[in-house]
Amino acid sequence: MEENYYQPQVSLPNSTLILVFGILAIPACCFYGFGIVFAIIALVLAKSSVEQYLVSPEKFSENSYSNIKAGKICAWIGLSLSAVYLILIIAFIVIFGFAAITDPTIISNYFENLSSV
């Protein structure tokens, strides 16, 4: 006679951390693209956790898998926003730098107008 023992489902490793880092990636993109760090960490951790889930889904709770999916979505959003923000900063530096090289008075006029506001 075969005995079946009930195995309680456990959370996937780092499921809460992935969700937190994914969420933090979104507001952190406003800090010079620092959200890229949180997003990449969340995506790397999520990859290993999803691989564990796919090997034996019966061992892990569906709630923790949902947390990982939500964390990945937030991480991708934060990564995209951070990339756009960095591209805008680089474009501003290049355009402003090129304008300053062609006409050096642009910088002094810019800072004079900035101080008068």
CYANA upper distance limits for C-alpha pairs under 8 A (distance plus 0.5 A):
  7 GLN  CA     59 LYS  CA      8.00
  8 PRO  CA     59 LYS  CA      7.93
  9 GLN  CA     58 GLU  CA      7.66
  9 GLN  CA     59 LYS  CA      5.56
  9 GLN  CA     60 PHE  CA      5.33
  9 GLN  CA     61 SER  CA      5.75
 10 VAL  CA     59 LYS  CA      6.92
 10 VAL  CA     60 PHE  CA      5.37
 10 VAL  CA     61 SER  CA      6.22
 11 SER  CA     15 SER  CA      7.63
 11 SER  CA     60 PHE  CA      6.00
 11 SER  CA     61 SER  CA      6.07
 11 SER  CA     63 ASN  CA      8.28
 11 SER  CA     64 SER  CA      5.83
 11 SER  CA     65 TYR  CA      8.50
 12 LEU  CA     49 SER  CA      6.85
 12 LEU  CA     52 GLN  CA      8.44
 12 LEU  CA     53 TYR  CA      7.79
 12 LEU  CA     60 PHE  CA      6.43
 12 LEU  CA     61 SER  CA      7.79
 12 LEU  CA     64 SER  CA      6.24
 12 LEU  CA     65 TYR  CA      7.38
 13 PRO  CA     49 SER  CA      6.80
 14 ASN  CA     18 ILE  CA      6.45
 14 ASN  CA     45 LEU  CA      7.56
 14 ASN  CA     46 ALA  CA      8.41
 14 ASN  CA     49 SER  CA      7.89
 15 SER  CA     19 LEU  CA      6.89
 15 SER  CA     46 ALA  CA      8.10
 15 SER  CA     49 SER  CA      8.10
 15 SER  CA     64 SER  CA      6.15
 15 SER  CA     65 TYR  CA      7.66
 15 SER  CA     67 ASN  CA      6.42
 15 SER  CA     68 ILE  CA      5.85
 16 THR  CA     20 VAL  CA      6.69
 16 THR  CA     64 SER  CA      8.07
 16 THR  CA     67 ASN  CA      7.18
 16 THR  CA     68 ILE  CA      8.10
 17 LEU  CA     21 PHE  CA      6.53
 17 LEU  CA     42 ALA  CA      8.11
 18 ILE  CA     22 GLY  CA      6.46
 18 ILE  CA     41 ILE  CA      8.45
 18 ILE  CA     42 ALA  CA      5.29
 18 ILE  CA     43 LEU  CA      8.08
 18 ILE  CA     45 LEU  CA      7.14
 18 ILE  CA     46 ALA  CA      6.92
 18 ILE  CA     67 ASN  CA      8.13
 18 ILE  CA     68 ILE  CA      6.61
 18 ILE  CA     71 GLY  CA      5.88
 18 ILE  CA     72 LYS  CA      7.92
 19 LEU  CA     23 ILE  CA      6.67
 19 LEU  CA     42 ALA  CA      8.01
 19 LEU  CA     67 ASN  CA      6.35
 19 LEU  CA     68 ILE  CA      6.62
 19 LEU  CA     70 ALA  CA      6.97
 19 LEU  CA     71 GLY  CA      4.37
 19 LEU  CA     72 LYS  CA      7.93
 19 LEU  CA     74 CYS  CA      8.28
 20 VAL  CA     24 LEU  CA      6.58
 20 VAL  CA     71 GLY  CA      7.54
 21 PHE  CA     25 ALA  CA      6.56
 21 PHE  CA     38 PHE  CA      5.77
 21 PHE  CA     39 ALA  CA      7.09
 21 PHE  CA     41 ILE  CA      7.89
 21 PHE  CA     42 ALA  CA      6.09
 21 PHE  CA     71 GLY  CA      7.70
 21 PHE  CA     75 ALA  CA      7.77
 22 GLY  CA     26 ILE  CA      7.71
 22 GLY  CA     38 PHE  CA      7.13
 22 GLY  CA     39 ALA  CA      6.25
 22 GLY  CA     42 ALA  CA      6.34
 22 GLY  CA     70 ALA  CA      8.39
 22 GLY  CA     71 GLY  CA      5.09
 22 GLY  CA     72 LYS  CA      6.78
 22 GLY  CA     73 ILE  CA      7.89
 22 GLY  CA     74 CYS  CA      5.21
 22 GLY  CA     75 ALA  CA      4.59
 22 GLY  CA     76 TRP  CA      8.33
 22 GLY  CA     78 GLY  CA      7.70
 23 ILE  CA     27 PRO  CA      8.23
 23 ILE  CA     71 GLY  CA      7.21
 23 ILE  CA     74 CYS  CA      6.05
 23 ILE  CA     75 ALA  CA      7.34
 23 ILE  CA     78 GLY  CA      8.32
 24 LEU  CA     28 ALA  CA      6.53
 24 LEU  CA     35 GLY  CA      7.62
 24 LEU  CA     38 PHE  CA      7.18
 24 LEU  CA     78 GLY  CA      8.46
 25 ALA  CA     29 CYS  CA      6.74
 25 ALA  CA     34 PHE  CA      8.18
 25 ALA  CA     35 GLY  CA      4.63
 25 ALA  CA     36 ILE  CA      7.20
 25 ALA  CA     37 VAL  CA      8.08
 25 ALA  CA     38 PHE  CA      5.59
 25 ALA  CA     39 ALA  CA      5.84
 25 ALA  CA     74 CYS  CA      7.70
 25 ALA  CA     75 ALA  CA      6.40
 25 ALA  CA     77 ILE  CA      8.43
 25 ALA  CA     78 GLY  CA      5.13
 25 ALA  CA     79 LEU  CA      7.45
 26 ILE  CA     35 GLY  CA      6.79
 26 ILE  CA     74 CYS  CA      7.40
 26 ILE  CA     75 ALA  CA      7.79
 26 ILE  CA     77 ILE  CA      7.14
 26 ILE  CA     78 GLY  CA      4.58
 26 ILE  CA     79 LEU  CA      8.18
 26 ILE  CA     81 LEU  CA      7.73
 26 ILE  CA     82 SER  CA      8.45
 27 PRO  CA     31 PHE  CA      8.46
 27 PRO  CA     35 GLY  CA      7.69
 27 PRO  CA     78 GLY  CA      8.04
 28 ALA  CA     33 GLY  CA      7.33
 28 ALA  CA     34 PHE  CA      6.01
 28 ALA  CA     35 GLY  CA      4.90
 28 ALA  CA     78 GLY  CA      8.23
 28 ALA  CA     82 SER  CA      8.44
 29 CYS  CA     33 GLY  CA      4.87
 29 CYS  CA     34 PHE  CA      5.93
 29 CYS  CA     35 GLY  CA      4.75
 29 CYS  CA     36 ILE  CA      7.55
 29 CYS  CA     78 GLY  CA      6.78
 29 CYS  CA     79 LEU  CA      8.13
 29 CYS  CA     81 LEU  CA      6.63
 29 CYS  CA     82 SER  CA      4.93
 29 CYS  CA     85 TYR  CA      7.61
 30 CYS  CA     34 PHE  CA      7.95
 30 CYS  CA     35 GLY  CA      8.18
 30 CYS  CA     82 SER  CA      7.69
 30 CYS  CA     85 TYR  CA      7.77
 31 PHE  CA     35 GLY  CA      8.01
 32 TYR  CA     82 SER  CA      8.05
 32 TYR  CA     85 TYR  CA      7.55
 32 TYR  CA     86 LEU  CA      7.03
 33 GLY  CA     81 LEU  CA      8.38
 33 GLY  CA     82 SER  CA      4.83
 33 GLY  CA     83 ALA  CA      7.18
 33 GLY  CA     85 TYR  CA      6.68
 33 GLY  CA     86 LEU  CA      6.26
 34 PHE  CA     38 PHE  CA      7.93
 34 PHE  CA     82 SER  CA      7.53
 35 GLY  CA     39 ALA  CA      6.52
 35 GLY  CA     78 GLY  CA      6.41
 35 GLY  CA     79 LEU  CA      6.87
 35 GLY  CA     82 SER  CA      6.30
 36 ILE  CA     40 ILE  CA      6.49
 36 ILE  CA     78 GLY  CA      7.47
 36 ILE  CA     79 LEU  CA      5.67
 36 ILE  CA     82 SER  CA      6.48
 36 ILE  CA     83 ALA  CA      8.04
 37 VAL  CA     41 ILE  CA      6.77
 38 PHE  CA     42 ALA  CA      6.62
 38 PHE  CA     75 ALA  CA      7.91
 39 ALA  CA     43 LEU  CA      6.61
 39 ALA  CA     74 CYS  CA      8.48
 39 ALA  CA     75 ALA  CA      4.91
 39 ALA  CA     76 TRP  CA      7.22
 39 ALA  CA     78 GLY  CA      6.76
 39 ALA  CA     79 LEU  CA      6.12
 40 ILE  CA     44 VAL  CA      6.61
 40 ILE  CA     75 ALA  CA      7.91
 40 ILE  CA     79 LEU  CA      8.13
 41 ILE  CA     45 LEU  CA      6.66
 42 ALA  CA     46 ALA  CA      6.45
 42 ALA  CA     71 GLY  CA      7.57
 42 ALA  CA     72 LYS  CA      7.35
 42 ALA  CA     75 ALA  CA      6.94
 43 LEU  CA     47 LYS  CA      6.65
 43 LEU  CA     72 LYS  CA      6.54
 43 LEU  CA     75 ALA  CA      7.23
 44 VAL  CA     48 SER  CA      7.30
 45 LEU  CA     49 SER  CA      6.84
 46 ALA  CA     50 VAL  CA      6.43
 46 ALA  CA     68 ILE  CA      6.69
 46 ALA  CA     72 LYS  CA      7.39
 47 LYS  CA     51 GLU  CA      6.77
 48 SER  CA     52 GLN  CA      6.90
 49 SER  CA     53 TYR  CA      6.76
 49 SER  CA     68 ILE  CA      8.48
 50 VAL  CA     54 LEU  CA      6.63
 50 VAL  CA     65 TYR  CA      8.12
 50 VAL  CA     68 ILE  CA      8.31
 51 GLU  CA     55 VAL  CA      6.88
 52 GLN  CA     56 SER  CA      7.19
 52 GLN  CA     57 PRO  CA      8.41
 53 TYR  CA     57 PRO  CA      5.35
 53 TYR  CA     59 LYS  CA      8.41
 53 TYR  CA     60 PHE  CA      7.22
 53 TYR  CA     65 TYR  CA      8.17
 56 SER  CA     60 PHE  CA      8.11
 57 PRO  CA     61 SER  CA      8.40
 60 PHE  CA     64 SER  CA      7.91
 60 PHE  CA     65 TYR  CA      8.27
 61 SER  CA     65 TYR  CA      7.24
 62 GLU  CA     66 SER  CA      6.70
 63 ASN  CA     67 ASN  CA      6.81
 64 SER  CA     68 ILE  CA      6.89
 65 TYR  CA     69 LYS  CA      6.85
 66 SER  CA     70 ALA  CA      6.68
 67 ASN  CA     71 GLY  CA      6.51
 68 ILE  CA     72 LYS  CA      6.60
 69 LYS  CA     73 ILE  CA      6.83
 70 ALA  CA     74 CYS  CA      6.75
 71 GLY  CA     75 ALA  CA      6.48
 72 LYS  CA     76 TRP  CA      6.64
 73 ILE  CA     77 ILE  CA      6.81
 74 CYS  CA     78 GLY  CA      6.57
 75 ALA  CA     79 LEU  CA      6.43
 76 TRP  CA     80 SER  CA      6.59
 77 ILE  CA     81 LEU  CA      6.67
 78 GLY  CA     82 SER  CA      6.47
 79 LEU  CA     83 ALA  CA      6.62
 80 SER  CA     84 VAL  CA      6.76
 81 LEU  CA     85 TYR  CA      6.59
 82 SER  CA     86 LEU  CA      6.61
 83 ALA  CA     87 ILE  CA      6.63
 84 VAL  CA     88 LEU  CA      6.70
 85 TYR  CA     89 ILE  CA      6.77
 86 LEU  CA     90 ILE  CA      6.62
 87 ILE  CA     91 ALA  CA      6.50
 88 LEU  CA     92 PHE  CA      6.56
 89 ILE  CA     93 ILE  CA      6.72
 90 ILE  CA     94 VAL  CA      6.60
 91 ALA  CA     95 ILE  CA      6.46
 92 PHE  CA     96 PHE  CA      6.28
 93 ILE  CA     97 GLY  CA      6.18
 94 VAL  CA     98 PHE  CA      6.46
 95 ILE  CA     99 ALA  CA      6.59
 96 PHE  CA    100 ALA  CA      6.58
 97 GLY  CA    101 ILE  CA      6.74
 98 PHE  CA    102 THR  CA      6.82
 99 ALA  CA    103 ASP  CA      6.51
 99 ALA  CA    104 PRO  CA      8.23
 99 ALA  CA    106 ILE  CA      7.58
100 ALA  CA    104 PRO  CA      5.38
100 ALA  CA    105 THR  CA      7.85
100 ALA  CA    106 ILE  CA      6.37
100 ALA  CA    107 ILE  CA      6.60
104 PRO  CA    108 SER  CA      7.98
105 THR  CA    109 ASN  CA      6.54
106 ILE  CA    110 TYR  CA      6.42
107 ILE  CA    111 PHE  CA      6.79
108 SER  CA    112 GLU  CA      6.56
109 ASN  CA    113 ASN  CA      6.56
110 TYR  CA    114 LEU  CA      6.57
111 PHE  CA    115 SER  CA      6.60
112 GLU  CA    116 SER  CA      6.82
113 ASN  CA    117 VAL  CA      7.07
